[in-house]
């Protein structure tokens, strides 16, 4: 039984309607890829932990896939570059601009920086080199992106989370927008770099977003400024701290911002694969409308069982990772 059938069967108890499935191309979809480096090859691991040696990765967007063999040749012919190199990461944006990161188990020398600049110019890429507590970038260290069909500028670093499927991400954002009815203010947890936050700013009166990752917060802040958004505020808070915030605690990280001024109609959560914590589940129970973006159908079903005072009023499946067991779910839960 395929993953779509299995997920549909699991959802039947909680949603009686037909669930739309958004299919992705099976190749050329990934705009974010991470590889180990060993024996002059990129390496990944299969489900059993066995190493897979690669020179090319057809799942990656063409601007990355076509660059990979060229970068590998450049690395392998230069001992300065290849020595103590253990990881190579790629990211690209909707304009096919590429950011590459070399991660080392050695000090970054001036000579290594010079070579990084040469490679950056040769291949017209943003090249980052990292080592323990060291960082160097040949160009700006933020990768600028836009969402197809939405006039919003987003940012990412080589260490911030960013939706990896070039085709599914815009559809997911559009779906969330379609779910919004009678909006007032929005509370968003796990906001990341603002993939949903910034497009939603034009639909809600005010947004308060929380995120615990410093790199993501940096990208969100830059996006707010670039897009001239004046109704989004944020704080670097954990879910435990959001619970305390709702109960009236004042955090210095709020910079004097008055949380009591919000009139929330919706809350949006986009948690990791582990799903929602007990704290977040308790937070959601304070709201009437929950937008739940899940990257794991199993933890989604587990959480829906626990949110028994809610019903699923809208839901779609997004096949972010074709030919794997993974699925993304975008849903709207409304209190009974």
Secondary structure, DSSP 8 states (H G I E B T S, - for coil): --HHHHHHHHHTTT--S--EEE---SSS-BSEEEEEEETTEEEEE-TT--EEEES--TTB-HHHHHHHHHHHHHHHT-HHHHTTEEEEEEEE-TT--EEEEEEESS---HHHHHHHHHHHHHHT-EEEEEETTEEEESS-S-EEEEETTEEEEEEE-TTS----BTTHHHHHHHHHHHH--S--EEEEES-TTSTTHHHHTTTSSEEEEE---HHHHHHHHHHHHHTT--SEEEE---HHHHHHHHTT---GGGTT--GGG--EEEEEE---TT---HHHHHHHTT-SEEEEEES-HHHHHHHHHH-TTEEEEEEEEE-SSTTSS--EEEEEEEE-
